[in-house]
Amino acid sequence: MKIMKLLRIGILLLVVPALSGCWLLAVGGAGAYGGYKMKEEGYKVQSPIKKEGTNSSTEK
């Protein structure tokens, strides 16, 4: 009985990390698809960081 219990726990410990990688891949794919569909609808991503010196008033 103890061997079967240890075997089940061992299998569970090996399977859980493998499944977590699959979930991360599925969530990443869903996010990428959502971004692609938003781009089709006309939405654009804007960077919150702006380069210094791109404005003509800052140049001397």
SVG drawing of the C-alpha trace seen along z (x, -y; Angstrom):
<svg xmlns="http://www.w3.org/2000/svg" viewBox="-12 -77 34 79">
<polyline fill="none" stroke="black" stroke-width="0.4" points="0.0,0.0 2.8,-2.4 4.5,-1.8 1.3,-2.6 0.8,-5.8 4.4,-6.9 4.1,-6.0 0.9,-8.2 2.5,-11.1 5.6,-10.8 3.5,-10.7 1.5,-13.8 4.8,-15.7 6.0,-14.9 2.8,-15.7 1.9,-19.1 5.0,-21.0 4.5,-19.6 0.9,-20.8 1.8,-24.3 4.0,-24.9 1.1,-24.0 -1.2,-26.5 1.4,-29.2 1.7,-28.5 -2.1,-28.5 -2.5,-31.8 0.3,-33.4 -1.4,-32.3 -4.7,-33.7 -3.1,-37.0 -1.3,-37.1 -4.6,-36.3 -6.4,-39.1 -3.7,-41.6 -3.9,-40.5 -7.7,-41.0 -7.4,-44.4 -4.9,-45.5 -7.4,-44.4 -10.0,-46.7 -7.7,-49.7 -6.3,-49.8 -2.6,-50.8 -0.1,-50.2 1.6,-53.3 4.9,-53.3 4.8,-55.2 8.5,-56.0 9.5,-58.9 12.9,-59.6 14.5,-62.8 15.4,-65.3 12.8,-64.2 10.9,-67.4 12.3,-70.3 11.9,-72.8 14.4,-70.9 17.2,-71.1 19.5,-74.1"/>
</svg>
